[in-house]
């Protein structure tokens, strides 16, 4: 915890996580080392000095596994038509984790084929300069899937500076 005085002279408490959330939100194009450092910080509490006492940093517990009830909810939700991404977001795990548990339990995952209209739209947006991530978000597809679709369609990829490879 740190403190800062308001204009009224009253101390206002804040913690480093609040500052990092604000900082993270302000950086639209963070460098990989900064992004990694911010993620690492979020996994550990900062050692703090408070009223002369030192408290050691305590690592956050990493989720070790999902309960059978959560996995059952994945299966039921997926079979009811929900997406792996939606199910994972509810529990705080990735889409890939949900799919792994579905497959482990014998559930065949859906592969939503892309329509010709969607592919044409993806190609047009990518050629206009949209990123794979933005095209994927719009089409509700993974950016890697968009990349593979564009590659199969013969669309030249761009490097990170926007130049064709």
N, C-alpha and C positions, 0 to 999 in steps of 0.2 A: 504494500500500500504506500502511496505517496500522498502528499497533501499540497493544496494550492489555496491561496487566499482569494476569496471573491472580492469584489470592489467594496463589499461591506466590511471587510476585515475578518470575516468568519472563515475558518479553514474548511475546505471542501475535500473530502476523501475521494481518491480514485485508485483504481488498480491498474497494473500494467496491461492486463488483458483488454481493458476498455480502450486504452491508448492504441494498442496494436490493432484492434478491430477498426478503429478510425483510420489508422495509418494504412492498413490493408485495403480499406475501401477507397482511399485516395490514390492508390497506385494502380493505374490501369494497365501498365505494362512493366511489371516488376521484373528485375533480373532473376535468373534461376537461383543464384546464391542467396539473395534476399528472401525470395519466396521460401526456400528451404529453411532458412534461419527462422522466419516467422512461423512456419509449420512446427519446427522443433520447439520453439518457445511455447506454442500452444499446448504441446504435450507435457510440459513440465511447469510446475509452479516456480516462480522466481523466489530465491531466498530473500527475505525481507528483514529489515531492522524496524522494530516497532517498540517504542518506549524502552530502548536499550536492550531488548531481548532479540537474540538471533534465532530464526527458525530455519531449519534446513529445508532445502528444496525436496519435494516429494513427487516422484513421477506419478502421473495419472495412470490408473489401471487401464490396460488395453483390453478390449473385449476379447475374451478367450474363446467364445463359441456361442452358438445360438441354442436356445432351449428347444426341446422337441415341439413345444406348443408354437413357437415362432416358425419353425420349419413347416409344421402342419398348416399354419396360416398362409405361408408362401404357396404351398400346394393348392389349398382351397381357393385362395385369391387368384392364382394363375389360371386354374381350371375354370374360374368364373369369368375370365376374360381380362383381368387386370394385367398390366405390364410388369416385368421384373424390375424396371426402374422405379415404378410407383411403390411396389412392395418393399424394395430396399430402402427407399427414402423414409418410409414409415418407421423402420427399425434402426436406421442409421448405418446401413451397410450398402456396398456397391451393387449395381445390377449384376456384375459378374459373380458375386457371392451368392445372390439369389439363384442365378442360373446353375451354378455349381451344385447347390443343394437340391434343386429340382431334378437335375440329371442323376445325382446320386440316389434319388428316390424313384428313379424310373420314369420320370415325366419327360415327354418329348416336347422340346421347346418349339414355339411357333417361329417361323421365319416369314416375315411379312414381305412378299415380293414387291419391288418398286414398280410403279406404273410407268408407262412411256411419258405421260405428262409430268410426273414427278422427276424423272430423269432429265427431261428437257429443261425443266425449271432449275434443277441443280446445276446443270451445265451452264445455263444462261447466268445464273447468280454468281457462280465461280468465275466465269469469264468477265463479269462486271467488277471483280475484285473482292467478293465476299470470301471470308475464310471458310475452311472446311467446318470449323466449329459452328459458325453462324448458319451455314447452309444446313448442317445436321440438325441444329436446334429448330430451325424453321420446319424441316421435314420430319422432325421427331425421329431422327436416325443418329446413330453413333458417327462421329467424324471419321473414324476409320472405315466404316461402311461406305460413307460418301466418297472417301478417297479411292476405295476399291472400285466403286461404280464408275467414277470418272476415268479411272485408269482403263477399265474394260471398254469404255466408250471412246478411248483414244484421246482424251483431253490432256494436254500437257500440264504437268504440275508446276507450281511456282515455288521458289525458295521463300525463306522467311522475309526477304526484302521485296517480294512481289514480282521477282524476275522469273521468267520461264527457265526451267532446268534443262 
